[in-house]
Amino acid sequence: MRRPSTHTAASGTRTIRAGARAAALLAAAGLLITAAPGAGAATPSADVEPPTEAIDVIPGARTETPALVEGIREAVDAKAGAADAARAHLAAQEDRYKIAEPGRDLAPVQTLKQGAEETVRLQQKHRGVPVLGGQYVVRMENAGGKRVVTGTSGKYFTGLTAGVKPAVDESTAVRRAVTSTLERLGGAKLARTDAPRKVRKDEPQPLRGDAAGLVVVPRGEGVLAYHVTVRGSHPVTGAPVIQQVYVDARAGYPLLSFSGIKTLAPERTAADPAPKASGTAPASAAAGSGTRLDGTRVPLEVRPADGRFLLADDARMAAGSKNALTTWDARDKDVAEVMGTWPAGLKEYSSPTAEFGKDATESGAVDAHWAAGQVYDYYKQRHGRDGLDGRGGAVNSLVGVTDWGMPYVNAFWDGTKMVYGSGDETYRPLSADLDVVGHEMTHGVVENTANLVYAGQSGALNEAIADYLGNAIDVDRSGTPMDHPDAGLIGEDLCRTGGPRACALRDLNDGATTSRNFLGVTFSTDNGGVHLNSTIFSGALWDLRQDLGAELADRIVYKALTSYLTPLDGFTDGRNAVLAAAREVGATAKQLAVVKRSFNAHGIVDDWELALGVDSDELFGRLNTIGSSVQAGGGWWTAAKSNDDGTEPYSVYAGRVDGRGAPKLLSPNDGRYHVNPATDGTTVVWTAYGPDGLDILSRPLTGGPVKKLYSSTSSDVSGLRVDKGTVVFETLGLFDRHVQYLRPGDPRPTAVDGGSEEILTALPSVRNGRIAYAKLYPDATTGAYRLGVEVLDLSTGRATLTEQLDEPESLGQTGINGSHVFWLTEANVNDEGQTGIRRANLDGTGAYDISAEGKPAALIASDLTVSETAVTVNATTPDTTWRNETLPKNWQFTTDGSRKERVSCNRGEQVSPAAVSGTQVVWLDGTTGWTTLTTRPRPAGTCG
């Protein structure tokens, strides 16, 4: 929706349209990427060619630089390099763009030339440091010795004033990134596999961090941060990890974190280079053939070598090129071995004859090789694009990858190559559907053009475009009519026996809208909803294809991707980009109306976020924090909060759970991050992260001085709790975990396990002078490690292990009230990952499951909190379809397990529940896209 306003320019009166722009959703999850508020676009210079239509300007969100400028034809130097000409234009039109020194603050990223068109991408720098997602695009025409600028778009943040000298050293930032990732992935459990020992080469390797330099995160006036890539294996599941972590360079706190793995479907749970060309021209190509998994016989471009034939296609590459389109045999490789690296010993898929047989069919190699060629041809023939990078670069596909020898049902683009899982008894190898191959290869195209950040709305756009173009290739190649009921399915050909909808991963015809279907989640869940919310946007694009026809719709989407979109664009940015691209390719007024109607039908309009609502009571709004939990006690809640644009380090607040009175600020404004607070209604304790280490601090709710309880320069702290002045917490290092406690008057903390290197303790809770915690310890007789829950009575010093009903593989959060101890347990009795909820008497007797792990309705729980009458867990369901009902929700049980209900029926993600009393719970709710502190006095029922 655009509201016209009239400005008088030197060349005459022109209509400049302005539009209200919503702030980036999921700010609470850490991606509120905004800058200081700015004025509207300025008057253009008189030194221009007469426009063919009115100049159209969409102001940027909280920046003075326009997000989109159309309708100009302004001359620039035809002899200069494209990037220099683009920056000269921005400099000459400083009144419009508000970019004072483009030559200094905009670095060339890429120039895409197609005929007379030139699209220049420029990376913003602030005092020489790159700005995360700060990219501006200049579009030009260069023909007949004349060059004109036709439009611009992107995000240039004009309000940045942050210093660029870090207060934290790089090694500290790397350590904080690794430990925070370790805690996020495995901190909710203590597993038998955590037992102290050396890690063998054939086991999942520990996490490591690689510093990638300083960046400015464009929140408010800017936040200087270290970019750290954390790699390795999930500490519990062994799944591969590539986590992009941004650590505040002032205080060393991880302020933004998301996965760098672009998978086909959400996972519940510096790259090595690909092999270089030999330096000589490849051998002559040969014509081969093979049979796809659906029984279709297809031609294959292959290469003869040493008496065999390789799945290496040289024919599609430019003459003399050393690159090829190659399919590699990775059936002996685990997914962790190939993620972001090129594994040793990998060989091209080969055959003794040019006819590739059953082995190549069943592994998915024939499908992968044939489909990669089809995708390559689509981009070359329809869009004039030579390969994923646009420069004829190598295209590599790995097939048959497993998950430590077990089936792997997923596919991904890791920045250098496509990787396809082996499939299982239900799913064929993941290369068996052309739209899957098209999807993964399109991720490569996106990365080499708009490079949409793979988190939140920009990540959902990334997925949406990969789905749209991947499926467009599939339906065109198969001849499927666009009005066929299955035309919008992604992955429908992957089923070994079931019908198309039995295995389809998404449906572009699902009718998803922002108002009814958008799911607000944190970045720990599906990277902020990149798959969960993608069909809202891809569905709008698919409607365009149905109404405008394949060729025009594809041209519009590709033009929007390559010439308009920039890394941090959200849904309304995407709408504006598609509309602008449609105008550029010559869409008629009627066709433009179709484009607008499609986006309107999916709810992608200005301020759509305001329509998201909740069924619960808000206690504290827009916390804008990441990685900080909530606790409650004695009629009070406590939580950490940043300011609305996320610029300020976090501060600790406390308030009454009945909502009366204003929240109290408890922590000092000293530049540190004050997080993970806890309260007993008398005292608030929390952790403060600074450049030299962390402290546990406390302060009475009634006010008074802040007291330091504990300091560390080498380990992290989690699980902070307080009850009647006794403080408990867990120290977390790379290879050890220990629960410690401090009673009033104690000079220093005491470890419940004596600090033994052979014992790990974790996940504490405290009540009435008793501490409960999970314990991993060697059996006195066998030496084998066992798990148990122990209760330590501080008045007697006696520690009692609870009875064991089985031999658990992992334990989760503990909780304790006046009569029982509760905990989460997992014995791996099934393959779904469900957890049991167990309780015992305080003396360790009477253990039984109030919710058994093996029950069909058992949950996958990751957090637990208890009152005297209720047990609340934060959990997902084992349903792997990933929809609203399967996101993390708060479930409440009676303490005997006789009743189970949802705490709230809110959409989106709910996390960090904290029991108040009775059935009342407070939690962090992501429904509205901002993490808000929310409460309900009683459960909401089944939410059916």
PALUM-885558 format. One record per residue (C-alpha): x, y, z. Coordinates in steps of 0.1 Angstrom, whole numbers, plus 5000, padded with zeros to 4 digits. Layout:
BEGIN
XYZ...
This chain:
BEGIN
500050005000501550334989500450684999501450954974503051284984504051554960507551704959508851974936512051874918514352104898513251924866509651964874506951824897507151454902505151214924507251034949505350754967506250675003505150375023505150275059507649995065507349755094510449685115512049345109510049065125511648845151513549125166513348935199515248645183518048875175517549015140516049355144518249505117517349875117519050215119518250555131514950705119515350905088513451145066511851065033513651065000515151384988514651584957516551444927519151644908518351844878521251684858519151394845517651264814513851314812512151024830509750804811507550804842507350954876510150874900508950614925510650614959510050374988511750505019513950275039513050145073514650365099517250495075517450795053518550595023515650485001514850115000513750134963514050404936512350344902511550554871514850734867517150754837520150954850523350964829526650844843530050794828529850524801533650464801534150404838533950064854530449964863531049984901532750324898529850454877527350324902529150494932529550814912525750824907525150774944527651054952526051294927522651234942523651264978520451464986518451154975520550874989522151035019525350845013528151095019531150905005530150604984533750554972534850505008531850335023530550104995532749824983532049644950530649294955529449184921528449324887525949124867525849204830523149084807522949244774522849624780521749574816524249614845523449534881526049644906525949524942527849724968528649625003528349895030531249955053531250155085534650305092536150025071534249735088531549545068527949605078525949285082523349285054524249635044524049605006522949854980522149774943522450014914520849914881522050064848521750044811524950074790524450084752525350294722528150474742525650594768525050464803522050564825521050454860517550314859516950244896518450144930517449934959518749774991519649865026522250135035522150215072522650595077522550605115525650405123527950575148529450275167533150255173535149995156537749915182536849595201537149565238537149185237539948985222539248755193540048435213537548525240534848585213535648245197535348075231532148245239530648145205531647785209530347755245527147925237526547695208527447395229524947505256522247575230522647235214523347005243522947205275519347085280520546735286523246535304523946225284526045915290528046005259529246315279531346095301534946225304537146055278539146125247537246155215538145905188538546005152535545795141533245965166531446305163534146565168533746845193532847195182535447445171535247815162536747995133536948375135535748555104536548915114534649205127531249325114528849595124525349455132523049735120520849775151520250135161523650315161525349975153526849705173530449595166530649215167532948935159531648695133532548335144531648025124531247725148531647385132531547025144528946775155525946805177527046695212523946475217522746365182526146375163524446575135526746825117526847185129527647505111526547785133527048155124527548345157527948715161529648805194529349165208532949295206532249525236531149265262531748925245528148815246526648625216523948855203522948675172523248305162521748095134522547785114524447815082523147495067520547545039518547225041515647115020513547055052514047165088516246955109515046865144518146845155535947865065535047585042537547355026537647394988536347154963538946984941540547214917540647164880543646984867544747274846544247094813541247074791538946774800538846464779536246454751532746434764530746124756527046034754525845794781522545694796520945564828517645484844516045714870514445584901511045634885512045394857512545664831515545614808517545934803520646054784523646154804526746354795529746154807533546164804535745864794538745824817541145534821538845274805535845384826533145644822532645924848529446124857531246434846529546674821531946894802529646954773527547214790530547424800532147694777534747564753538147544770536647554805538347354831535047314851532447044848529146944862530046634882528346374904530346224932529945884950529545964987527945644999530745575023530545935037528746065067526946395065529346545091532246455068530846645038529246945055531247255045534247045036535546835007536046485021539246305013539146014989535946124972535645994936533446064906530645814901531845574874530845284853532745034830530445144802528645464792525445284802525145344840523345054856521344954886523945064911523945414898520145424897519545304933522145534948520445834931523445914910521645894877518846124890521346374904523446394873520546424849518646674870521646894875521846924838518247014835518547284861521747414844519847424811516847604826518947894839521047914807518147904783515448094802517548354820520948354802522748254834525848034830525747814861525147884898527648164900526848304866530348254854530347894844531747764877531947394886528747224897529246934922526646694935527346434962524946134964524345864989525346045021524345875053523945965090526745765106525845465084522145515090519645655064519846035059516646185046517546545037519446745011521347075014523547334997526547415019527947705000530047504975528047194965524847004966524546704990521846444987520946195015520545825010516845815017515245525037512545265035509945545029511945795009514045744978517445904976516846284979518046344943515146144929512846454924513846724900512346994922514646894951517646924928516347254915515747374950519347304962520947444931518747754934520247814968523547844950522048104927520548294956523948294974525648434943523048714939520848854967522548624993519548645015520548585051519348245061517348345092513948495099512048655071515048685048515648315053512048235045512448445013515548235005513547915009510548054990512648144959514447804960511047634962509447844935512247814909513047454917509447354913509047574882511847364865510147044876506647114864507947244830510146944824507446694834504746874815502546904846499747164841499947454865496347384875496947024884496246974922499746834927501647094907502647284938504146994957507846984966509446644968506246454958508346204937510446084967508045824980509045464973505445334976503045614987501345874966502646224959501146384990502446115013506046235010505746594998507646835020505647145011502747254990503047594972499247574969498647545007497047895009499248005037498848375048500648605072497548665094496548295098499748095092502848305101504748135130506848355152509748145164513248205177516348135156516947805176513847675158514147635120516447945119513548165128510947985106512847975072510847665062507847705084506948045069508348005034505047905016503448235026505748405001506348114976502548064975502148424963504748364937503148034926499848224922501648454898502848164877499348024875497848364865500548524844502048214828505348044834507648244812506648594824506348484861509748324860511348634844509848854871511048634900514448594886514748964879513649044915516248804929519148914908518549284905516449404935516649184966519449234991520549015021518149135049514949185029511749065044508248985030507149345022510649415007510149104986506649224975508149554964511049394946508649164926506449454917509449664906510849374886507449314869507349684858510949654845510249344824507249524808504149384827500949564818498749744843496449444843499349204850500649434878497249424894497549044893500849064911499349294938496349064942498548764948500448924976497349074991495748724991498648595012498548885036501849035025500949395029502349685049502149645086500849285084502649205116500249415136497449145130499248885150497648835184497748615216495348445240497348535271498348825292501449025284503649115314506549275296506749355259509449345232512249195253514449185222516948945238518448615227519648325248518248455281515748265302512848365325512248265361509648335388509248295425507448455454504848625433507548795411508948735376512348835363513648865327516349035307515449315282517149525256515849845240513449835211516149835184518449585202521349825205521749825242523349545262520649355281519349465315517549265342514049365353511549215377507849265382504749115399503148815382499748975387500749255364500449525390502949805391505749885368508749655362511849735383515349775367517749575389521049565370523549845365523950015331527649935329527949805293527849435303525049185292522949105322521148775315519448455328518048605360516248415388514148525418512548385449510448695455513048855478516248855458517148855421520348695409521748695373524848655352526748955338528948905307531849155302534949175281537149005308534748735321531448685338530048755372527048625391525348925407522548965432520349245444517349265467513949335451513549625475516749785462520149835476523649755464524549495437526649215452529148995433528648625442530948455417533348535389534948325360537148405331537148055316533747885319530147965312527247965336523747825332520847695352520847985377518247955405517648105439515447995468515448155503518748315496520447995484521848025449522547725426524047725391525947515367529447595353529847475317533147425299533947245267534446905285532946945321529847045339529447105376526547225398527547465426525747635454526147945476524247985509523848325525527248405541529248155522532548305510532748095478530647845459530647465468530447205441527946935448530246675433533346805450534646925416535646575406536946535371535246195369531846325378529546565359526546735374524046955356520547105354519947205390516847315409516447425445513647435471513547455509517147385514517347095490519147085456518246845428520546785398521346525371524546335378526846135355529145915375531345595372529845285388531945185417531944815407532144815369533545165362530945215335529245555335525645575348523045855351520945945380519146235397520546325431518946535459521346715483519946815517521947125527520947095563522446755567524946745538523446405527523046335490520546075479520345915445516845845432515645495423516245385387513445245366515745185337519245275325518645615309520745745281520146105290518546315316516946655313515946945336515146875372512447035393511747015430508847105453507947035489507246665484508846535452511746575427510846565390513046525359513146445322514546115311515245935279516145565276516045545238513145295239512145425205513545625176511345935179513246115207510446125232511246185268509646065299508646285329509646105361509146185398510346045430510046115467512646345482514346045498514845885464512045625467508845575449510145665414507545635386506745805353503946055353504346055315506045745302508645785273507145485254503645615253502345715218501446065231504846115248506446455242510046555232510646785262513647015267512647215299510747155331509347365359507247265389504847415415503247215444500447105422501647115386504547015363505047225332507347115303508447295272508147035244507546945208505646645195507246365175505146465144507846555119505546755096506647085112503547285117502247515144501147225167504647065165506547375175507847415211504847465233504247455271502347155283501147115319500546795339499146735373501946615396500546255394500246275356496446225356495846535334497746685305496847025289498347295268499247605288498347835259496847805225499048085211500448035176504248025171506847925197506647935234509747875255511347915289508347835312508647925348506147805374504548075396502147885419499347645413498747625376500047985367503047995344505148275328507048215296508548385265506148395236507048445200503548465185503748835176507248805162508648985193509548775223507248895250506948785286503548625289501348455315498248255320496648165354495447825342495847585312494047655280492847295274493747075244493847355218492247115193
